[in-house]
Amino acid sequence: MRKEKTMEIERKFILKAFPENLEEETRHTIFQYYLSCDPYVRVRSKLKDGETTYKLTIKGKGTLSRVEVEFDMDSESFSELISLCEYEPVRKDMRIYRLPDGKIFECSNVDKGTENEFFYGEVEFEDENSALSFSPPFSFLREVTYDDSFHMNRYWQTTRIDGKSFKI
């Protein structure tokens, strides 16, 4: 397993739909499961251009910035870990856009076709100053960067474990 530890610095936005005014670079589908919600331990598969990759991710606490440790996995390890989960995965239909300033904007349609379906986007930054000075060149319903109740592990907890609707 290859390990990568980084400081994740990102801003998150609730969207009405995928943006129409940005250049789309790629699409992929993600299925993610949570082994633990606190601490945040996630396993995910990513299907892109007919190829599937797998990752185990552990995230620290935080909103704008937090530590993220990722491990690449093989399909066998992924299968063993998801067998520990009793719930259906979160499905993300993701589109990647290039912003005018060159940054990447990852947009997801989460759990399409369910009562909990919603769209959100994330922009990652090199440092907090860049993140704080960023002015989004896209429309959004609201920013949820500092709303830790919005993190995907909380979404998993609410919709899978607690069996409740997720309120945007």
Summary of the structure (lengths in Angstrom):
residues: 168
radius of gyration: 15.6
end to end distance: 36.2
largest distance: 42.7
contacts: 471
relative contact order: 0.26
helix: 16%
strand: 48%
